[in-house]
């Protein structure tokens, strides 16, 4: 049994002596607890780790006494007891001289009876709240709650620190402080700390406050627009300048000029010199200044690069005077030489300056006939020839000269009257000369085509734009295909048939009115086929098409004016208007090889084109004109078939062109539009 008790006594070995931290918060001293005491506490059911003061704290505890402190509520005269344990902890933390704020019993009761209030977080962008407890309300003595952070913002704020960031102004080497409150607000707005906001340093900000935005004139000559030279840029330029220097103001475009420059494109235009096949580039910069001087937007007439180089190589030549008996000469200028070389002509016959001055200073003189006394005029040119010694001064009037000639001239047998033959005379001057687009003849109109129409019994004229011109190779367009079909059908009965294509790229209805007297009227066609819908749409700029109602009204007036021009044609001339094939304009005018599959259509432009076709259809019905619905016929097999018939986004391929020729032949035959006039 003794052995058993010996074993029981060895239980104390399970509770060795240990060191525990002092029970007073803030004290780092250790307290030793013996194994016997630990076992004793365990036997009594108490914790094996009892709360115990260190010796130092215990000695202080014995010296301290409870102290009464005034209530922390503003205006309260009550007090509360600061006991020895609380004082001991304050000593351990080193805050004994700053007693905590407490409440008297009455105020504590008031706290218990009060209620907590939820308040919004003070940080902008945060939707969380913080609790303004009844104790806080009582201690603050305020009617309104203070502005504080919610717990989440407060914890986030503790992880942040102020950062120095570079100033946003170029050429400035200073920095500004992005404090942690600003960073917290930045995070709450959904942004990241690695993308801080651009801000100015304090010196730059003070300079910036003294600056104001200034309105500056547009750099484009002749433009009355302005642009804003803002304070930020002024400050940047000041800092970029050397000390003592003043920054120069930049030269810029106004918004209207800048938008025009961005939206327009370089354009290739024909050389101003007739018979030259080269082109010159009308750049965006040139268009920008020219549009201000020419509001109509019509391009200027200029020479191509090749003509300019050729002109530089030429020099003024002296050519003999054209007047008989004159030994003078006239200046053959390089510009005239260039034009004659392009046309394959020799220098024109001209009078020298002396002869020109003589003609200008002498008027026709009155002379009396030496035989009958009749007064007649002696022209200035005959006077010039007389002064040169190659012409005798006349003595007889024209009647006396005629009588004298009849006396000495034997009578001739009467000549048979010449057979009347239709002749085409193309006028040399007219309204078409004011536009570079239509200044020259239509590409497919030449001398041989004109001669062919003079010899024809039936004359057909195709008047239009790109969709009439079709191709540089005339035989690949529908007019040439239609010509073959009509010749096969009508020549056996009516004799020779001629067809001329006077389509011009870029010639809209307004321009067609200008060239009507040159390209239509001289031919006196039996049938006139016309359409300008494509150029009417694409000769308008983006801003004009945006005002659809005004643009359509203007095009309607142009169409009415064209119909009035048609009244000048022979009475039996038949008219046939045609509505073009469907087109597929692409956005931003970007044409890729797979444009058919992409479907990247410019819908606003296409909508305007459809509106114009509807208007033309109504105009033709009102005027009683025959109209070929090309778009409807083109899409009769479906959209995919129409796409297969297209060479590009606006021009049909050979299959499409041949289909148009067949449709034209059918409507001409069905409506009996081609008949010879009686005089033929």
Secondary structure, 3 states (H helix, E strand, C coil): CHHHHHHHHHHHHHCCCEEEECCCCCCCCEEEECHHHHHHHHHCCCCCCCCCCCHHHHHHHHHCCCEEEECCCCCCCCEEEECHHHHHHHHHHCCCCCCCCCCCHHHHHHHHHCCCEEEECCCCCCCCEEEECHHHHHHHCCCCCCCCCCHHHHHHHHHCCCEEEECCCCCCCCEEEECHHHHHHHHHCCCCCCCCCCCCCHHHHHHHHCCCCEEEECCCCCCCCEEEECHHHHHHHHHHCCCCCCCCCCCCCCHHHHHHHHHCCCEEEECCCCCCCCEEEECHHHHHHHHHHCCCCCCCCCCCHHHHHHHHHCCCEEEECCCCCCCCEEEECHHHHHHHHHHCCCCCCCCCHHHHHHHHHCCCEEEECCCCCCEEEECHHHHHHHHCCCCCCCCCCHHHHHHHHHHHCCCCCCCCCCCCCCCCCCCCCCHHHHCCCCCCCCCCCCHHHHHHHHCCCEEEEEEECHHHHCCCCHHHCHHHHHHHHHHHHHHHHHCCEEEEECCCCCCCHHHHHHCHHHHCHHHCCCEEEEECHHHHHHCCCHHHHHCHHHHHHHHHHHHHHHHHHHCCCCCCCEEEEEECCCCCCEHHHCCCCCHHHHCCECHHHHHHHHHHHHHHHHHHHHHCCEEEEHHHHHCCCCHHHHHHCECCCCCECHHHHHHHHHHHHHHHHHCCCCCCCCCC
